[in-house]
Amino acid sequence: GDISTLAKKFATRVRFERIKEDTKRISQEKLAELAGIGRSTLTQIEAHSSSPTLDVVEKLANALEYELMNY
């Protein structure tokens, strides 16, 4: 459904922002630490095997210094 599609788009964007060329690449472990979430949680989100809560979405967006409304 729509939620699954939205979660996949978000996960893809998080991974893109984490590893894109024009910024300092950041490991899953470091991003999880900055966001205050578990690395396994981030791994599951990026692998599309888990949908993040809105709280986790906000934490990841803040850690990536990304405006949430751009999603």
PLY file of the C-alpha trace (Angstrom):
ply
format ascii 1.0
element vertex 71
property float x
property float y
property float z
element edge 70
property int vertex1
property int vertex2
end_header
0.00 0.00 0.00
0.92 3.66 0.27
2.73 3.31 3.59
4.99 0.57 2.24
5.85 2.67 -0.80
6.53 5.72 1.36
8.73 3.69 3.73
10.72 2.34 0.77
11.21 5.82 -0.68
12.36 7.10 2.69
14.77 4.20 3.18
16.24 4.73 -0.27
16.72 8.44 0.43
18.38 7.79 3.80
20.88 5.42 2.21
21.52 7.87 -0.64
22.15 10.75 1.77
24.41 8.54 3.90
26.71 7.46 1.06
26.47 10.19 -1.60
29.71 11.31 -3.19
29.63 15.05 -2.48
29.50 14.68 1.29
31.53 12.85 3.85
30.28 9.30 3.69
28.89 8.04 6.95
28.62 4.46 8.16
25.37 2.93 9.31
26.86 2.68 12.79
27.71 6.40 12.90
24.35 7.51 11.49
22.51 5.29 13.97
24.58 6.81 16.78
23.87 10.37 15.60
20.16 9.59 15.31
19.98 7.80 18.65
18.68 4.55 17.17
20.10 1.05 16.97
22.28 0.10 14.02
20.12 -2.96 13.44
17.08 -0.68 13.17
18.80 1.39 10.49
19.93 -1.75 8.68
16.35 -3.03 8.60
15.03 0.32 7.36
17.61 0.56 4.55
16.94 -3.07 3.57
13.20 -2.28 3.32
12.47 -5.00 5.88
11.08 -2.59 8.46
9.06 0.61 8.30
10.31 3.39 10.57
8.07 5.13 13.06
7.58 8.86 12.60
9.87 9.40 15.59
12.67 7.45 13.85
12.02 9.31 10.58
12.48 12.61 12.41
15.65 11.41 14.17
17.22 10.24 10.92
16.29 13.42 9.07
17.81 15.52 11.86
20.97 13.40 11.96
21.36 13.85 8.19
20.56 17.56 8.52
17.78 17.07 6.03
14.56 19.03 6.04
11.76 16.55 6.66
9.37 18.45 4.41
11.60 17.69 1.41
10.33 14.12 1.46
0 1
1 2
2 3
3 4
4 5
5 6
6 7
7 8
8 9
9 10
10 11
11 12
12 13
13 14
14 15
15 16
16 17
17 18
18 19
19 20
20 21
21 22
22 23
23 24
24 25
25 26
26 27
27 28
28 29
29 30
30 31
31 32
32 33
33 34
34 35
35 36
36 37
37 38
38 39
39 40
40 41
41 42
42 43
43 44
44 45
45 46
46 47
47 48
48 49
49 50
50 51
51 52
52 53
53 54
54 55
55 56
56 57
57 58
58 59
59 60
60 61
61 62
62 63
63 64
64 65
65 66
66 67
67 68
68 69
69 70
